[in-house]
Amino acid sequence: GGYGLLRFFMFLIKFKNLNLFFMLLSIFGGVLISLNCLRQLDLKMLIAYSSVAHMGLVLGGLFSLTYWGISGTFLMMIAHGLCSSGLFCLANISYERLMSRSLLINKGM
């Protein structure tokens, strides 16, 4: 996913006039999904939605077409790959022990 976005970067440079629209759209989508995460009761769904929110921020950085935006995009993709796999692993360990993915049952852990 992230590698494909970086390969897509040459296409973004050609259509600079649309970058602001797509940047605002991706950040707005990331914020909406983050608000959806606040209402989530299923642990794996929460992690999956937070992954989508992170990718919205990654797209916002990529569409900025600045050095700092692209550097932040690259670092966030690496951090997201490491953290989300660890979160899914911990969610599975919690599920194996308690036989539930509900945050209401797993609270206080």
N, C-alpha and C positions, 0 to 999 in steps of 0.2 A: 503494500500500500504506500508506504512512505517513499520507497525508491521510485515508484511510478509517479508520485507527485513531483519529485525532483527531476525526473525525465521530462515531465510535462512543462517544466519551467521555461523552456525555450518558446513554447506556445504562448505563455503568459506575457513574455516580453513584447511579442508582436501586437497584442491587444491590450495596451496599457490603459486605454480609456474605460475598460470594463472591470479593471482590478479593484477599484474602490467599491463598486457595487457587490462584487463577489466577496470582498473582504468583510464588508458590513453584514452581508447575508450569512457568512460562515460564523462570524462572532455572535450574531443574533441567534442563530441556531444552537450554538454552543451554550449560550446563556439559557435558552428555553429548555434544553435537555438537562442542564444543571439544576434548574428548578424542578424538573420532573424527578431528578434523583432524590430531592428532599422528601418526596412522597412515596418513595419505593419501600416495599416491605420484604421483597425477595432479595437475598444477598447477591446472587449471581446476576440478577437483572440490574442491580445497583452498580456492580462493577462494569457490566456491559454498557450501560448508559453513560457512566463516567468516561469510558473509553471513547464513546462517540463525542462527548463534550470536549475531551482533549484533542480529538482530531479537528474539531471546529476551530480551536485555538491555533492548531498547527496550520490549518488553511489560512487563517487570518494573518499569521506571520509570513507565510509564503506569498500571499497576494500583496503584501506591503512592498515587495521588490527592493528592500533595503538590505544592507549587509547584516545589521542587527536582527532583522526579521528572519532572514534565512538561517543565520547562525542559531537563533532561538528555536526555529523550526527543527533543525537538525538535532539539537540537544534534547528538545522535548520528545522527539520520536524515539531517541535512544532511551531516555528515562521512562517513557511510557511502555516501551517493550519490556524493560526490566521489571517495572512495578506491577503492570497488569498481569503478567504471568505469575508473579509472586502472590498477588491478591487472589487469583483464581485457584492457586494451589492451597492457600490458607482457607479459602471458602470450602474447598473440597475436604480438607482435613476436618473443618468444623462440621460439615455435613455428615462425614463418616462417623463422628463421635455422637452427635445429637440427633441424627436422622431427620433434620429439618433445615431448610434454607431461610426460614422466616427470621426477620430481625427481631420480632417480638419474643421469640423463644431464645434466640442467641444473645440477647442483650446482657450486658454485664460481664462479658467474657474478656 
